[in-house]
Amino acid sequence: MAILTYREALNRAMVEEMEKDPSIYLMGEEVGHYQGAYKVSQGMLEKFGEERVIDTPISENGFAGIGVGSAMVGLRPIIEFMTWNFSLVAIDQIINSAAKMNYMSGGQFPMPIVFRGAGGAGGRLGAQHSQAFESWYAHCPGLKVVCPATPKDAYGLLKSSIRDNNPTIFIESEVLYGSKGEVPEQEYTIPLGLGEIKRKGTDITLVTWSRALGFAEEAAAILEKEGISVEIVDLRSLRPLDENLIYESVKKTNRALVVEEGWPVAGFGAQIAYLIQKNAFAYLDHPVERVTQMDVPMSYAANLERMSLPNATRVADTIREMLQ
């Protein structure tokens, strides 16, 4: 096993895929000469040149549209948004072109494109730059949505996303880029739609993804000292969704809590809660609960940002209430 940071794992995945397939290219703001806004594309311009690592102006709608068009004619673009907050400028290209082109063309135009970049709160970046949009994109049929939480998952899932012939929304938490973890030295992929039990337990199922996995693991460690056994299901991708993994865990623990970084109203956790009550209702000893970001725009102030986000204390307190 190699020890890599989250950004290094993403870089390795892109480099390996681009070495194999000359139709793959990377395009976005500052991906080339600046080595990426978060240094994910470090060294790639030198290795592949300006025809395959393409710096763009501040023009998300424009370069997203170029990516969609190039995917229609046989290329396999990786389009980097400096943050997913800026994807809103390009949402027409993503929702009305990328997500629908294969369907509207009767399968004549596959859409092998990855839209990737930083998402969620990054630490005192204010309301406009601190948003978790995975539920927005998961709402739209035709898109795959991937939210890795560890370097190992980021590597394997990005390789699968690049190889997929469908448009993939690949959201990388801003605060995870420097996190480290074990990554096998041998090449591997992780299928989209395959979740993972990150921690086995017997008292409650905690369903989560991306940065919120850290809150879940911290809460589970606190509760373990109190004799409470928490099972953590890391979805890894939201579309496709590993529903059976959730149900099998809930059948064992009889309780479910969903932890997500996004807002509560119409959040993806609400969909998970619906699926659990629909398909595993007979196994539940308590209503499905959720811990989310507060239903407010993110504050710039550090203390208010911490209060707004989910955290281990809120997760642990909710679990204690559910087990009473």
C-alpha positions as CSV (number, residue, x, y, z in Angstrom):
1,M,0.0,0.0,0.0
2,A,1.1,3.5,-0.8
3,I,0.2,6.4,1.4
4,L,-1.3,9.2,-0.8
5,T,-3.2,12.3,-0.2
6,Y,-6.7,12.7,-1.7
7,R,-5.4,15.0,-4.4
8,E,-2.5,12.7,-5.2
9,A,-4.9,9.8,-5.6
10,L,-7.0,11.8,-8.1
11,N,-3.9,12.9,-10.0
12,R,-2.7,9.4,-10.3
13,A,-6.1,8.2,-11.6
14,M,-6.2,10.9,-14.3
15,V,-2.6,10.4,-15.3
16,E,-2.9,6.6,-15.7
17,E,-6.1,6.9,-17.7
18,M,-4.7,9.6,-20.0
19,E,-1.5,7.5,-20.6
20,K,-3.7,4.7,-21.8
21,D,-6.2,6.6,-23.9
22,P,-5.3,9.6,-26.1
23,S,-8.9,10.7,-26.4
24,I,-9.0,11.8,-22.7
25,Y,-8.2,15.4,-22.0
26,L,-8.5,17.7,-19.0
27,M,-10.0,21.2,-19.3
28,G,-10.7,24.0,-16.8
29,E,-9.6,27.1,-15.1
30,E,-5.9,27.0,-13.9
31,V,-5.6,23.2,-14.5
32,G,-2.4,23.7,-16.5
33,H,0.3,26.3,-15.8
34,Y,-1.0,26.8,-12.2
35,Q,-1.1,23.0,-11.7
36,G,-4.8,23.2,-10.6
37,A,-6.6,25.4,-8.1
38,Y,-6.1,22.7,-5.5
39,K,-3.0,21.2,-7.2
40,V,-4.9,18.1,-8.3
41,S,-3.4,18.3,-11.9
42,Q,0.2,18.9,-10.7
43,G,2.7,17.8,-13.3
44,M,0.1,17.0,-15.9
45,L,0.7,19.9,-18.3
46,E,4.4,19.0,-18.5
47,K,3.5,15.4,-19.1
48,F,0.7,15.7,-21.7
49,G,1.1,19.2,-23.2
50,E,-1.3,22.0,-23.8
51,E,-3.5,20.1,-26.3
52,R,-4.6,17.7,-23.5
53,V,-4.3,19.8,-20.4
54,I,-6.2,23.0,-21.4
55,D,-6.3,26.2,-19.4
56,T,-9.5,28.2,-20.0
57,P,-10.8,31.7,-19.3
58,I,-13.4,32.1,-16.5
59,S,-16.1,30.8,-18.7
60,E,-17.7,27.7,-17.1
61,N,-20.7,27.7,-19.5
62,G,-18.3,27.8,-22.5
63,F,-15.8,25.1,-21.6
64,A,-18.5,22.8,-20.2
65,G,-20.3,23.2,-23.6
66,I,-17.0,22.4,-25.4
67,G,-16.7,19.3,-23.3
68,V,-20.2,18.1,-24.2
69,G,-19.6,18.7,-27.9
70,S,-16.3,16.9,-27.9
71,A,-17.8,14.0,-26.1
72,M,-20.4,13.7,-28.8
73,V,-17.7,13.2,-31.4
74,G,-15.6,10.6,-29.7
75,L,-13.4,12.4,-27.1
76,R,-13.5,11.7,-23.4
77,P,-13.2,15.0,-21.6
78,I,-12.6,15.6,-17.9
79,I,-14.0,19.1,-17.2
80,E,-12.8,20.6,-13.9
81,F,-14.8,23.3,-12.1
82,M,-12.7,25.2,-9.7
83,T,-15.5,24.6,-7.3
84,W,-19.0,23.1,-7.8
85,N,-20.4,26.5,-6.8
86,F,-19.3,27.8,-10.2
87,S,-21.0,24.9,-12.0
88,L,-24.2,26.9,-11.6
89,V,-23.0,29.0,-14.5
90,A,-22.8,25.9,-16.6
91,I,-25.9,24.0,-15.3
92,D,-27.7,24.3,-18.6
93,Q,-24.9,22.4,-20.4
94,I,-24.9,19.8,-17.7
95,I,-28.7,19.3,-17.2
96,N,-30.1,20.1,-20.7
97,S,-27.2,18.8,-22.9
98,A,-24.9,16.3,-21.1
99,A,-27.6,14.5,-19.1
100,K,-30.1,14.2,-22.0
101,M,-28.0,13.9,-25.2
102,N,-27.8,10.1,-25.2
103,Y,-31.5,9.7,-24.6
104,M,-32.7,12.4,-27.0
105,S,-30.4,11.0,-29.8
106,G,-31.7,7.5,-29.4
107,G,-28.3,6.3,-28.3
108,Q,-26.4,7.8,-31.2
109,F,-24.4,10.1,-28.9
110,P,-23.0,8.5,-25.8
111,M,-21.7,11.1,-23.4
112,P,-18.4,9.9,-21.8
113,I,-17.7,13.1,-19.9
114,V,-16.6,13.7,-16.2
115,F,-17.4,17.0,-14.5
116,R,-15.2,17.1,-11.4
117,G,-14.1,19.7,-8.8
118,A,-14.3,20.8,-5.2
119,G,-17.6,20.8,-3.4
120,G,-19.0,21.5,0.0
121,A,-17.7,24.0,2.6
122,G,-14.0,24.7,2.5
123,G,-13.4,26.7,5.6
124,R,-14.6,30.4,5.8
125,L,-15.3,30.8,2.1
126,G,-18.8,32.4,2.7
127,A,-22.2,31.5,1.5
128,Q,-21.5,31.5,-2.3
129,H,-18.5,29.2,-2.1
130,S,-19.6,26.7,0.6
131,Q,-22.4,24.7,-1.0
132,A,-23.0,20.9,-1.3
133,F,-24.9,20.3,-4.5
134,E,-24.9,16.6,-4.9
135,S,-28.7,16.4,-4.3
136,W,-29.3,18.9,-7.1
137,Y,-27.5,16.7,-9.6
138,A,-28.7,13.4,-8.3
139,H,-32.2,14.7,-9.0
140,C,-31.6,14.6,-12.7
141,P,-31.9,11.3,-14.6
142,G,-29.0,10.7,-17.0
143,L,-26.3,11.8,-14.6
144,K,-24.2,9.7,-12.4
145,V,-23.1,11.3,-9.1
146,V,-20.0,10.2,-7.2
147,C,-18.8,11.6,-3.8
148,P,-15.7,9.8,-2.5
149,A,-14.5,10.3,1.0
150,T,-11.1,8.6,1.0
151,P,-8.0,8.6,-1.2
152,K,-8.5,4.9,-2.0
153,D,-12.1,5.5,-3.1
154,A,-11.3,8.7,-5.0
155,Y,-8.7,6.9,-7.1
156,G,-10.9,3.8,-7.9
157,L,-14.1,5.8,-8.5
158,L,-12.5,8.4,-10.7
159,K,-11.0,5.8,-13.0
160,S,-14.4,4.1,-13.3
161,S,-16.0,7.5,-14.0
162,I,-13.5,8.3,-16.8
163,R,-14.2,4.9,-18.4
164,D,-17.9,5.2,-18.2
165,N,-19.9,6.3,-21.3
166,N,-22.3,8.4,-19.2
167,P,-21.9,11.9,-17.8
168,T,-20.6,11.7,-14.3
169,I,-20.7,14.4,-11.6
170,F,-17.6,13.8,-9.5
171,I,-17.7,15.9,-6.3
172,E,-14.5,16.2,-4.2
173,S,-14.8,17.7,-0.8
174,E,-12.6,20.9,-0.5
175,V,-11.4,19.9,3.0
176,L,-10.3,16.4,2.0
177,Y,-7.6,17.2,-0.6
178,G,-4.8,17.0,2.0
179,S,-6.2,14.0,3.8
180,K,-4.0,10.9,3.6
181,G,-4.9,7.2,3.3
182,E,-3.7,3.8,2.0
183,V,-4.0,3.3,-1.8
184,P,-3.0,0.0,-3.3
185,E,0.0,0.4,-5.6
186,Q,-1.5,-2.0,-8.2
187,E,-4.1,-0.4,-10.5
188,Y,-7.8,-1.0,-9.6
189,T,-11.2,0.4,-10.1
190,I,-14.3,0.7,-7.9
191,P,-17.6,0.1,-9.7
192,L,-20.0,3.1,-9.6
193,G,-23.0,2.2,-7.4
194,L,-21.1,0.0,-5.0
195,G,-21.1,1.3,-1.4
196,E,-19.0,0.1,1.5
197,I,-19.3,-0.7,5.1
198,K,-16.7,1.5,6.7
199,R,-17.4,0.3,10.2
200,K,-19.3,-2.7,11.4
201,G,-21.9,-2.3,14.2
202,T,-25.1,-3.7,15.6
203,D,-27.1,-0.9,17.2
204,I,-27.7,1.6,14.4
205,T,-26.9,2.2,10.8
206,L,-25.4,5.5,9.9
207,V,-25.6,6.3,6.1
208,T,-23.3,8.9,4.8
209,W,-20.9,10.0,2.0
210,S,-18.0,12.4,1.2
211,R,-16.8,14.7,4.1
212,A,-19.7,13.6,6.4
213,L,-18.0,10.2,6.7
214,G,-15.5,11.9,9.0
215,F,-18.3,13.2,11.3
216,A,-19.8,9.8,11.4
217,E,-16.5,8.0,12.3
218,E,-15.8,10.5,15.0
219,A,-19.2,10.1,16.5
220,A,-19.0,6.3,16.3
221,A,-15.7,6.4,18.2
222,I,-17.3,8.5,20.9
223,L,-20.3,6.2,21.3
224,E,-18.2,3.1,21.3
225,K,-16.9,4.2,24.7
226,E,-20.5,4.2,25.9
227,G,-21.2,0.7,24.6
228,I,-23.1,1.8,21.5
229,S,-22.1,0.0,18.3
230,V,-22.5,2.1,15.1
231,E,-22.4,0.6,11.6
232,I,-21.3,3.1,9.0
233,V,-22.4,2.8,5.4
234,D,-20.4,5.0,3.0
235,L,-22.5,5.2,-0.2
236,R,-19.6,6.5,-2.3
237,S,-21.9,7.2,-5.2
238,L,-25.5,8.5,-5.1
239,R,-26.4,7.6,-8.7
240,P,-26.3,4.7,-9.0
241,L,-27.2,3.9,-5.4
242,D,-26.3,0.8,-3.5
243,E,-29.8,0.3,-2.0
244,N,-29.3,-3.3,-0.9
245,L,-26.3,-2.4,1.2
246,I,-28.4,0.0,3.1
247,Y,-31.3,-2.4,3.6
248,E,-29.2,-5.3,4.7
249,S,-27.5,-3.1,7.4
250,V,-30.9,-1.7,8.6
251,K,-32.3,-5.2,8.8
252,K,-29.5,-6.0,11.2
253,T,-29.5,-2.8,13.4
254,N,-33.2,-1.8,13.1
255,R,-32.4,1.9,13.2
256,A,-31.0,4.4,10.5
257,L,-29.5,7.8,10.6
258,V,-28.5,9.7,7.5
259,V,-25.7,12.3,7.8
260,E,-25.1,14.7,5.0
261,E,-23.3,18.1,4.5
262,G,-26.1,19.6,2.4
263,W,-29.2,21.4,3.5
264,P,-32.2,19.5,4.9
265,V,-35.0,20.5,2.4
266,A,-35.1,18.1,-0.5
267,G,-31.6,16.8,0.5
268,F,-30.5,13.4,-0.7
269,G,-30.9,12.0,2.8
270,A,-34.6,12.5,2.4
271,Q,-34.6,10.1,-0.5
272,I,-32.7,7.6,1.5
273,A,-35.1,7.9,4.4
274,Y,-38.0,7.3,2.0
275,L,-36.4,4.2,0.5
276,I,-35.7,2.7,3.9
277,Q,-39.2,3.2,5.1
278,K,-40.6,1.9,1.9
279,N,-38.4,-1.2,1.6
280,A,-37.3,-2.0,5.2
281,F,-40.2,-0.6,7.2
282,A,-40.9,-3.8,9.0
283,Y,-37.3,-3.9,10.4
284,L,-37.4,-0.3,11.9
285,D,-37.7,0.2,15.6
286,H,-37.4,4.0,15.3
287,P,-38.2,6.5,12.5
288,V,-35.3,7.3,10.2
289,E,-33.5,10.5,11.3
290,R,-31.2,12.9,9.6
291,V,-28.4,15.2,10.6
292,T,-27.7,17.9,8.0
293,Q,-26.3,21.4,7.6
294,M,-28.5,24.0,9.1
295,D,-31.2,25.4,6.8
296,V,-29.4,28.7,6.4
297,P,-26.8,30.2,4.0
298,M,-23.3,29.4,5.2
299,S,-21.7,32.1,7.4
300,Y,-18.2,33.5,6.7
301,A,-17.5,33.6,10.5
302,A,-15.6,30.5,11.6
303,N,-17.7,29.9,14.7
304,L,-21.0,30.2,12.9
305,E,-19.7,27.9,10.1
306,R,-18.9,25.2,12.7
307,M,-22.4,25.6,14.1
308,S,-24.0,25.3,10.7
309,L,-22.3,22.1,9.6
310,P,-23.0,18.6,10.9
311,N,-20.5,17.5,13.5
312,A,-19.8,14.5,15.7
313,T,-21.6,16.0,18.7
314,R,-24.8,16.5,16.8
315,V,-24.5,13.0,15.3
316,A,-23.8,11.3,18.7
317,D,-26.6,13.2,20.4
318,T,-29.1,12.1,17.8
319,I,-28.1,8.5,18.1
320,R,-28.4,8.6,21.9
321,E,-32.0,9.9,21.5
322,M,-32.8,7.2,18.9
323,L,-31.6,4.5,21.3
324,Q,-33.6,5.6,24.3
